[in-house]
């Protein structure tokens, strides 16, 4: 099944792989960066989505001249251990650099 462009989040996560998709969330691109956790964190929109979409007008963080910035590296899932957090940041940086190089549509075709 082809991957959905709306599920390629600005932060480097592919929402189609998320355990919350279809349950608590419909994917960042489909809900304009307002996943369930933003309400729990008392936010209107994910800071990364807001920055990319509203302020910088870029498709994803990897296309920003300031990447990876403090906003990107400081937004943390509170359930992660320090090791999990560091791995997640590292993996998302690699993913976004790859998306920048090859383009998101090509990346979606190659991503397992």
N, C-alpha and C positions, 0 to 999 in steps of 0.2 A: 504494500500500500504506500503511495507517495506521501512524503512528509508535507505537512501543512505550514506554509510560510507564516501564518498568524501565530503559530506555536513556537517560532524561533524568537525567543525573548531577547530584549536588548542587552541583557546581562550575560548572555552566553549559555543559558540553560535552554534545552529544548523541552518545552512544556509537555509535549507528547509522551515524554518519559517519566513525568511526575506522577506520583501516587495519588495526588489530589485532583488531577484532571478528571472532569466529569462528575466529581463528587462535591468538592468545595470550591472548585475553580474551573473556568472554561478556557484558560490559557491567556497569557498577558495581552497578546495582540487582539484577542476577541473581546476583552473586557477593559481595554484601554489602561492597562497597568494598575488595575485595582484588584489584585488577588485577595483572597480571604484574610490573609495576615495583615494587610494594611489597616483594616478596621481594628484588629487586635492590638496593633502598634500605634493606634490613634493617628493614622496618616490618611490623607485623602487619596494619594497615589504613591506607588513605589518611587522612591527618590531617583533611582536609575532610569526608570521609564520616563519620569517627568523631565529629567535632565536631557535625555536623548531626544525625546519626541517634542517636548514643548520648548525647551530652551535652546538646545544645540541644533535641532532639526536634522539629526543623523539617524540612520537605521538601527545602529547598535553602538555600544560603548567602544568597541574596537576601532571605530571610524573617527573617534574624537582625538584631537591633538594632545589632550591631557591624560589619555589612557595609559596605564591604570591610575586613576586619581584616588584621593582620599575617600570620596563618596563610594566608589566601587569597592575599595578594599576594606572599608569599615562597616558595610552593610552585612550583617552576620546572622545566620540562622542560630537562635539561642540554644537549639538542641545539639549543635555540633560541639565536639571536643575541640581543643586547640589544633590537634593534628588533623581532624576532619576539615576544619575551617581552612587551614593552610592548603590542604590538598584541593579543596573546592575552588579556592581563589586561583591557585596555580592552573587547574584544569580549565577554568573559565577563561583565563588569560590566553592560554594556548588555543582554545576554541575560537575566541574572538579574533585573534591574530590570523588564524586559518580562514575564518569567514571574510576577513578584510582582504586577504590575498586572493581567494578564489571566488568570492561573491557568495551571498547567502543561498541563492537558488542552486548553485553547483554544490555547495557544502551540504545542502539538504539531500541531494541525490547520492552523495557519498557516505553520509553519516549512517552508521549501522542502526 
